[in-house]
Amino acid sequence: MRALSRILVFLLAALALPTAFGAPTVRAAFEDLNAPRADGANPVPERVAHDPGKPTAVVVVGDNGAVVSDTLAPYEVLATTGAFNVYAVAPSSRPAPLTGGLDLVPDLTFAGLADLLGGAAPDVVVVPAMPDVGQRTSKPVTDWLARQAAGGALLLSVCNGAGVLASAGLLDGRRATAHWLRLDAFAEDYPAVDWVPGTRYVDDGDVISTAGILSGVDGTLRVVERLVGPGAAARAAERTGWPHYSAGRAASIEQARVRPTDAVVGFNTAFGWDRDTIGVLLTDGVGEIELASVFDTYGQSLAVRTVAVAPGPVRSRHGLTFAPRAEPSADLDRLVVPGAGAARRGAAAGHTDPVYVHQEGGFPFDGVLRDLARTTDVATATWTARVLEYPVDHLALDGPAWPWTRTLRPLALALLGVLVAFGLLRLVRARRAVRSTPAAAPPPPRPRTRAAAGPRRPG
């Protein structure tokens, strides 16, 4: 029994320091990913143009934000067709934080959209994943979604946006899909939904749901197929550089499972207390998917921190307004410049060592994943691609194989904890030994010698 107690003490000691150091870092990493801006800035977007002869598609974001690729990739796919009025809408007009620190200024509030459409529902509503799904703060969005569904809107959920629809009861009795990391949890939370794994999207009539993150591109192309035509969908795939378009059907995908190498995200999240801060320079005319590729790739890796920088608000290629959080002169470890156009213009001239991640062409996520592998490690880039549901067989990811420094940190902390516990146990045992030792008997009195007795008195 004593040996078992000692083992438990050492086990707890080995866990104590890694937990004490890792837990705050995990919390900070996820808080950074979805952190709202703190300065109260509220830029006004430009007045939206509206063509009553076109169908209207909206991407909805909550006041607490949404996942950046879930939001921007469908927006660009729809906008690049030229066949839709496309708007970003939200309950209020304040900037909505997209993951990674990119603040989107909504084109319209719910009330503004109703005024624009004369109270009618839009033709298409895109629902990205939101950080507050199932919470009271999401109620303005879910109530609004229920009204749009009743008004005949075609709903497209992207990734865990399916959870937003499910929490509103809009998927009950339907087939749907979501990100592979959340399917099991959604099956428990929303058992009235028939959750389907292994496909990039599920078309269930007036509701289309997609698998993780970049599967939203496929689901959006399906919307274009249905409302505009297969030719328009093929052209939109070509214009956005999406190489995985499967005309007329949902491509099957291998149902991903957690692998031992996925532990890399744990090391990056818990023990990356020295994460680099990457400034992402916003420039007018940048593509929406180009922006998403930077903020989502670095953000989903949890290996670095991103912050949007620019002198002031910028307009993207298809008219979205974004508000930066810092000046380009801020204290940064690296400056990354999204956009092939920005690379051609040398938009970051005057800055030290800017990185143009889209100058090599290809789908925008390619260049960012290559940069992530080169500057962090290949295991992190591979994990990130799996989270994004983006195949990388065509990419040469070169860089360190594994984040060994961050891997050794918990091991060193665990060893230190065991050594401290060992030293404390030795100290406790030594003190117990002192207290339990009986007091030694006093020595017998020594006989007095004549010399010791002193001189003899005369008689």
TORNUDO-712911 format. One record per residue (C-alpha): residue in one letter; x, y, z. Coordinates in steps of 0.25 Angstrom, whole numbers, plus 5000, padded with zeros to 4 digits. Layout:
# TORNUDO-712911
aXYZ...
//
This chain:
# TORNUDO-712911
m500050005000r501150095003a501850074990l500550104983s500350234990r501850274986i501550244972l500250324972v501050444978f502150434967l501050424957l500350554962a501650624963a501950594949l500650644944a500650774954l501650864947p501250834932t499750854936a500150984944f500951044932g500050984921a498651014925p498851164925t499451154911v498351074906r497351174911a498151294905a498251224891f496751194890e496451334895d497351394885l496651314874n495251374876a495651504884p494751624881r495451754879a495551844891d495551984885g494152004882a494452044868n493152044859p493552074844v492352104835p492352014823e492052074809r490652074804v490251944798a489851934784h488551844781d488051794768p486651744770g486751654757k487751564764p487551464776t488151514789a489051424797v489551464811v490651414820v490151434835v491151454846g490851474861d491251584870n492251484876g492851454862a493051334853v494051244847v494851324837s494851224825d493451184828t493051324825l493951384815a494051264805p492551244802y492551394801e493551404790v493051284783l491651344782a492151484779t493151434768t491951384760g491351524758a489951454759f489651494773n489451614782v490451564793y490451634807a491051604821v489951624831a489951624847p488951654858s489751794860s490651884852r491951864861p493151794855a492951644857p494251564861l494651454851t495551354856g497051394856g496751544859l496151594846d494951684849l493851684839v492951804838p491551754834d490951814821l489551814828t488851784841f487651684841a486751814841g487551874830l487351754821a485951744824d485751884820l486551864807l485751734803g484451794807g484251694818a484551574809a485551464813p486851454805d486951344795v488151284801v488651294816v490051244819v490351204833p491751184838a492251124851m492051224863p492851214876d491551234884v490651124878g489551074888q489751194897r488851304900t489651404892s489351324879k487851344881p487751464872v488451384861t487651254863d486251334864w486651414851l487051284844a485651214848r484951334841q485751324829a485551174828a484051204829g484151304818g484751204808a486251234809l487151124805l488051104817l489551064815s490251024828v491751024827c492550934836n492050944851g491051044846a490150914846g490150924861v489551064860l488451014851a488250894860s488150974872a487051054866g486350924863l486450944848l487150814845d486150724853g485850604844r486850634834r488150584828a489350674831t490850674833a491850754840h493350754844w493950624847l494450664860r492950704865l492150594858d492050504870a491750614880f490650674871a490050534870e489950534885d489450674886y488450674875p487950524873a486850574865v487750594853d488350484844w489750524844v490550474832p492050454832g492950434820t492450534810r492750684807y491350724807v489950674809d488850734800d487450714808g486650804799d486450944805v487650914815i489050884810s490150854821t491650834819a492750764826g493950844831i494350984828l494850974813s493750874810g492950994810v493451034796d492850904791g491550934798t491451074792l491751024778r490550934780v489751054783v490251114770e489950994762r488550994767l488151144766v489051184754g489551054747p490750954746g491451044737a491451164746a491951064758a493051014749r493551164746a493451204760a494351084764e495351124754r495351274758t495551244772g496651134769w495851024776p496450894771h495450794777y494150824770s493250704768a492150744758g490750704761r491050624774a491650624787a493050564787s493350464798i494450484807e495150394817q494550404831a495650464839r496050404852v496950454863r498350404861p499550404870t500250514862d499150604865a499750614879v500550734872v499350824874g499450794889f500950834890n500650954882t499451004890a499950964904f501450994903g501551104892w501651214902d502651274893r501751274881d502151374870t501251494867i500951504852g500451634847v499551614835l499551744826l498151774820t498151834807d497051894798g496551794787v497151664795g496351534792e495351484803i495951344801e497351404802l497051474815a496351344820s497551254817v498551344825f497651364838d497051214838t498351144834y499151214845g498051214854q497551074854s499051024856l499051094869a500551104868v500551254865r499751374868t499151474857v498751614857a498151694846v498951824843a498751944834p498652094835g497152084834p495952004829v496151934816r495151884805s495351744800r495251704785h493751684786g493451794795l493551744809t494051844820f495051804830a495551884842p497051854846r497451844861a498851904860e499751994852p500751924843s501851984852a501351904864d502351814871l502351684862d503151564860r502751554845l501951624835v501151544825v500451604813p499251534807g498851544793a499551524779g499251664775a499851714788a501151634784r501151694770r501051834776g502051814787a501051864796a501951854809a503051934803g503851994814h503551884824t504651794828d504551654822p503151644818v502651504814y501751504802v501051364803h500251374790q501251404780e501451264776g500051244771g499151124773f497951124783p498251224794f498351124805d499551054798g500551164800v500151184815l500251044818r501651034812d502051154820l501451094833a502250964830r503551044828t503451134840t502851034850d502850894846v502250794836a501450724847t500750854850a500450884836t499950744833w499050754846t498550884841a498150834827r497350724833v496550824842l496350904829e495950784822y496850824811p497650714803v499150744802d499650624794h500050724783l500850804793a502350794797l502350834811d503750854815g504250894829p504550824843a503850694845w503350724859p503350834869w504350774878t504550894887r503150894891t503050744893l504250744902r503650854911p502550774918l503550654919a504550744926l503450804935a503050664939l504450624942l504550744951g503250714958v503750574961l505050624966v504350724975a503450614980f504650524983g505350624990l504150664999l503850515002r505350495006l505250615015v503950565021r504550425024a505750495030r504850575040r504050455044a505350375046v505850485056r504450485063s504350335065t505750315070p505650295086a506450385094a507850325098a508050295113p508950385121p510350335123p510650285137p511350385146r512850375145p513650335158r514250445165t515750435166r516650495177a517150595167a515750625163a515350635178g516350745181p517450755191r517250685204r516950765216p517950745228g517350665240
//
